[in-house]
Amino acid sequence: MKGNMEERACRLAQYIIENRATVRAAARKFNISKSTVHKDLSERLPAFNRTLYLQAKQVLEENKAQRHIRGGLATRRKYKGA
């Protein structure tokens, strides 16, 4: 998914919005690093598509607020074997 960074940033944002995905999930889907996802969404996207940026930012803020819950569930699965 190299190439046009603007197109990649838009596709990342659309994926995150449609799937309520985390940065980690988006990075895995597009086969890029988490830091690239962050850079695309926080620096590149607002420069050319502010509305898409604001929608993606809202999803990422929700994910950030819930990450401690997801982390706890992952730890529980790890030690309970479920």
C-alpha positions in Angstrom: 0.0 0.0 0.0 2.9 2.3 -0.8 2.5 5.1 -3.2 0.0 8.0 -3.0 0.0 8.9 0.7 -3.2 11.0 0.4 -5.1 8.1 -1.1 -3.7 5.8 1.6 -4.7 8.2 4.4 -8.3 8.4 3.0 -8.6 4.6 2.7 -7.3 4.2 6.2 -9.8 6.7 7.6 -12.7 5.0 5.7 -11.6 1.6 7.0 -11.4 2.8 10.6 -14.8 4.6 10.4 -16.7 1.7 8.7 -15.3 -1.0 10.9 -14.8 1.0 14.1 -11.3 -0.4 13.9 -8.3 0.3 16.1 -5.0 1.7 14.8 -3.4 -1.7 15.3 -6.2 -3.4 13.3 -5.9 -0.9 10.4 -2.1 -1.3 10.3 -2.5 -5.1 10.1 -5.1 -4.8 7.4 -3.0 -2.4 5.2 0.3 -4.1 6.0 1.9 -0.9 7.3 3.2 0.1 10.8 1.1 1.7 13.5 3.3 4.8 13.4 2.5 5.2 9.6 -1.3 4.9 10.4 -0.9 7.6 13.1 1.1 9.9 10.8 -1.3 9.5 8.0 -4.4 10.2 10.1 -3.0 12.9 12.4 -0.8 14.9 10.0 -1.6 14.1 6.4 -5.4 13.6 6.4 -6.3 17.0 8.1 -4.4 18.8 5.4 -6.7 17.7 2.6 -9.9 16.2 4.0 -10.9 17.7 7.3 -14.3 16.1 7.5 -13.0 12.6 7.1 -10.3 13.4 9.6 -12.8 14.5 12.2 -14.9 11.3 11.7 -11.9 9.1 12.1 -10.6 11.0 15.1 -14.0 10.4 16.8 -13.6 6.7 16.3 -10.0 6.7 17.5 -11.0 8.7 20.6 -13.7 6.1 21.5 -11.1 3.3 21.0 -8.6 5.2 23.2 -11.2 5.5 26.0 -12.0 1.8 25.8 -8.5 0.4 25.4 -8.1 -0.4 29.1 -11.1 -2.6 28.9 -9.9 -4.4 25.8 -6.5 -4.9 27.5 -8.1 -6.4 30.6 -10.1 -8.8 28.5 -7.0 -9.9 26.5 -5.2 -10.5 29.7 -8.1 -12.5 31.1 -8.2 -14.7 27.9 -4.5 -15.2 28.1 -4.6 -16.6 31.6 -7.9 -18.3 31.5 -7.3 -20.0 28.2 -10.6 -18.9 26.8 
